[in-house]
Amino acid sequence: MRVTRVIARDFRAYEHAELALGDGLTVVTGANGAGKTNLLEALYFGCTGRSFRTANEREVVRFGADVARVEVLASDETGDHRLAVGLRPGEPKRLTVDDARVERLTDSAARPLVAVFAPDRLELVKGTPSLRRAHLDQVVVALWPSRATTRRSYARALAQRNALLARVRSGAGSRSSLGAWDLELARHGVALTADRAAAVDALQPRFAARAGDLGLDARPELSYRPRSRATDPEALAAELAERIDGDLERGFTGHGPHRDDLALTRDGRALRAYGSQGQQRLALLALLLAEREEIAAQRTAAPLLLLDDVMSELDEERRQRLVALLQTGGQAVITATELAHVPHADGSGVARVAVADGEVRSEAADGLALADRDAA
């Protein structure tokens, strides 16, 4: 799947902006605050139906406008595709793929896969386990789309067991009825754990290699840390049964895959606690690159990689290494304040885009064309 263009209307500061992507690397330059990140956010929003910058999606609607709309044009061996997301605050989002309404863009085979690096995403390395679990579950679905229902089934069973715990605590439910939900939760939990472990096993060699390429030395490692060692539903159900007293006291299920973690370490030490910000940054980049490579191997197409302000804290050697890795295959979009910050950005095969004075302007040859549109 290749993304060819994104069209944003009343999105953030833009009244109307269009960005055409190159087949490989696209570099977007402009001063701080010019709107570079807004373009990446629009791309992500159009591919996933959500923002990577905010949970309050009202913020993406341009001030004074009623509706924000993003369209992403893409193509693959089956032909051309159009994804569209319309957002009117206070109403459900309108999501369409090739003009047909869908409940989730992530369920569509015509959706381009996309990954993003942004300064705030360092929380994936140094933040809470819940962030890493959610990310790992997204990687599982990207690798094996047919396994998307596993996480949803586990979440439903967990919610139902927690609701039953609340009823038992209040005297409105029977403790004996928990056994059936223990087995149901365990059945989905064992499958979810197996999916996550398989994904991490596939990613670890690539993560170590890419981390080494970027200069993160001293045995960088990616590992899955499950709370349970159970390998079958009956064993996990027994563990849950042993903890019922504690669950009833807390009012929720305290054991299971929803408590697992994904560990990024260097020389056996967690980068979350012992890594410098530079090392955490390199680890995140290595993880995204490893995921891109493994997804490309599994699905024959690499995800679109969005890199916001990635060069500002890298030295020249690491910038060179990163660009070399990005040019091994797949599409990538990098933002930078100056073109000189991206090695080889002035070479052939690189699409160059400038954002200034509320306009998006192409500076590339290669037959690429960008429509200049005024921003608000």
Secondary structure, 3 states (H helix, E strand, C coil): CEEEEEEEEEECCEEEEEEECCCCEEEEECCCCCCHHHHHHHHHHHHHCCCCCCCCHHHHECCCCCCEEEEEEEEECCEEEEEEEEECCCCCCEEEECCEECCCHHHCCCCCCEEEECHHHHHHHHCCHHHHHHHHHHHHHHHCHHHHHHHHHHHHHHHHHHHHHHHHHHCCCCHHHHHHHHHHHHHHHHHHHHHHHHHHHHHHHHHHHHHHHCCCCCCEEEEEECCCCCCCHHHHHHHHHHCHHHHHHHCCCCCCHHHCEEEEEECCEEHHHHCCHHHHHHHHHHHHHHHHHHHHHHHCCCCEEEECCCCCCCCHHHHHHHHHHHCCCCCEEEEECCHHHCCCCCCCCEEEEEEECCEEEECCCCCCCCCCCCCC
